[in-house]
């Protein structure tokens, strides 16, 4: 009976203590328990238990978060049916949203002091909220595009795939999800897996597929934290790359010259800053706002990250826009929460395996990396809300 269940509202802020240095340095692991249940093998997500079984197909139509705006639904259709025009459609939608918002603000300013001032202010506020929702849908479609490019489908809403508390994900797509990272980033990703899951690089098949249990609420927090970690790794690795490039070009440059060269270097990176393809509009990137400190040459990315002071650490970890922050929370809730209540049962336990948990965490890290890309792409056309 449901009357004895405890529900918890999932908030992104609850995942923040798990991020970055905790994930890098902490030896804390989730307490997974062995289970007598067997595992299922299939080319789909399989969730089974008792005498019943069902399949949860991976497909572009099965992403956990469904578009709620006309812009999102349009891009979802284009992505699935006319992929080559996807970027054209994205840019047109962003330009239209920017124009709509600017027009509403202009009318509000023109009406200042008149009898219609209050009305136009309310119209501008409503239009701002509508545009924000549309932009979040667009960012989600950009992330979906990146996943489709590596032939990986997002794990569907777990409530569709859970039967008697049992979940397995196969194929794991580990190689595809790891392929998006450089060698140094991948080293940190694998360290993260070891820290939070107890995963070992040379673990055998039996260890990977041994049944284990985890609280769904804890897994939700881990997923959100891993998204933030992926976002952090993208930001930190790009910063590291830029500083290494500057050192290589001229190690004796002064700070003023370094800042000027940093700007030109960012512009020359092209697809690394706007990784979805060419796009018109004013180029912008938050990397240019990060103070450049090069007292000594940096080595491996791991040691470079460990040397961050609290301000730099916060700068690289914190999503730069409200839209990105909202999207992390909305996606995590769509994946783990009950569709009707928007809540997750705080003491619900999932029976799964280390292999499936690894798949979920790798997806979260990739999501965070793609979110960074999507945010930078959108900022070239549409001004996002600073977080």
Number of C-alpha atoms within 10 A of each C-alpha: 4 5 5 6 11 12 17 14 14 23 16 19 12 12 20 19 12 20 19 24 13 15 23 21 12 13 12 13 13 15 13 17 11 14 13 9 15 14 18 16 11 11 12 15 25 22 25 23 18 9 6 9 14 14 16 18 17 18 13 18 15 16 18 22 19 16 20 12 16 12 24 23 17 17 26 25 13 18 21 13 11 11 15 10 12 20 19 12 17 23 20 13 21 22 15 16 22 17 13 16 21 15 14 19 19 13 15 21 14 12 16 13 10 8 9 12 16 14 12 20 18 13 16 22 16 14 19 19 12 14 21 19 19 23 27 26 25 27 25 27 25 26 23 21 25 22 20 16 11 14 12 21 20 22 20 22 22 19 15 17 23 22 20 15 17 24 23 27 26 16 15 21 16 16 10 16 21 18 12 15 19 10 12 12 20 15 13 17 24 16 19 24 21 18 20 22 20 18 19 14 10 6 9 9 9 9 13 17 17 18 23 19 19 20 17 21 23 15 18 21 22 23 25 30 28 31 28 31 30 30 25 26 26 24 21 24 20 16 19 17 13 20 20 16 15 19 17 11 11 10 14 11 13 10 13 10 10 20 17 11 17 19 15 11 15 18 16 11 12 13 14 14 23 22 17 18 11 12 18 8 12 9 16 19 17 13 20 14 11 12 10 16 10 15 6 8 13 17 10 10 20 16 10 15 21 13 12 13 10 8 9 14 17 13 18 25 21 17 23 18 15 14 21 25 18 15 20 24 18 19 19 24 24 21 22 24 25 17 15 6 9 15 18 20 18 16 15 15 16 19 28 26 25 21 21 20 23 22 19 20 25 26 27 26 27 26 29 26 24 27 28 25 24 25 26 24 25 23 20 20 21 22 12 18 12 10 11
